[in-house]
């Protein structure tokens, strides 16, 4: 999977999560109206206020999304950049050692 595909998938996850949150907020507010806990105007205000709060404080939302994404990638076994860099360094050292050993054998 190339990085463009990964970025597209991550973007779609974010869009899907936002849609899911919006839908769940709507479902909860409709349920409260149905149960008589709120009237329809209160439910609409609740949903609007909550969505406005999510939109007005994108930093918190973004941090939570990054944390969830990082956890999901970790669960999938996708290595972090620092882990990849460490492995590349180890591979470079091993290749040098193999070349040095080969050079010693051919002398």
N, C-alpha and C positions, 0 to 999 in steps of 0.2 A: 504494500500500500504506500503510495507516495504521499508527500506532505500536503499537497493540494486536496487529495481525497480525504485525508484525516481532518484538515481544517474545515472542509465542507460538512463532514459528519459531525464535528464538534459544534459548528454553527447550527446545524439542524437539531442537535440535542438541545441547545439553548433555546431555540425557537419552540421546540416541542415542550420543553419544560415550562416556558412562559405560557403557552397555550393551556397546558395542563393545570397550572396554578390558576389561571383565569377561569377555566371551567369549574374547578373545585370551589373557588370562591363563590361563583354563581350558584352552584349546587347547594352549598351550605346556606347561603342567604335565602334561597327558595325553600329549603327545608325548614328554616326558622320561621318563614312566613306561613308555611303550611301548618307548623306546630303552634302557631299563634304567639311565638316569642317576639316577633317583630312584625310591624305592618310593612306593606310593600315599599313605601317611601323610605322607611328606616333601613330596610334591606338594601335598597339601591344605594343609599348614602354610605352604608357600611362597605359595600363592594367597591364603590367609587373611591372612598377614602383609603381603603386598603391598597387598591391598585395605584392610586396617586402616591401613596407612601413608598411603594415598591419602585415607582418611576422616579420619585424625587430623591431617593437615597440609593442610587445605582451602585455606590461603592460597597455597601453591605451586601446587596444582592450579588454583585460581581464576585466578592470574596467568597460567599457561600457557594456560588456556582463553580468557582475555581477549585475550592476544597472538594466538592462533590466530584468534579471531573478528575482531579488528581487521584482521589480514592478509586474511582471507576477504572482509570488507566492502570493503577497499581493492581487492582483485582484481576484485570485482564493480563497482567504480567508484562506490561509495557515498561521498559526501563526508563529511568530519568536521564536527563542529559548528562548529569554528573557521573552516573554509572557508566554510560556509554563512553565518556571521555576517559574514565579510569580503565575500562577494558581496552580501548584503543592504545593507551599508554603501555599497558601490560603486553599487548600483542606486539607493539613496536619493539619492546625490550626482548621478547622471546625471539622475534625475527632476527634481531642483531646477534643474540646468543647463538642461534642456529648458523648464521653466516660465519661467525667467528669459529665455531666448531668445524664447519666444513672447510674453512681456510686452513685450519690447523691440520686436518686430515690430508689435505692435498699438498702439503709442503714436504 
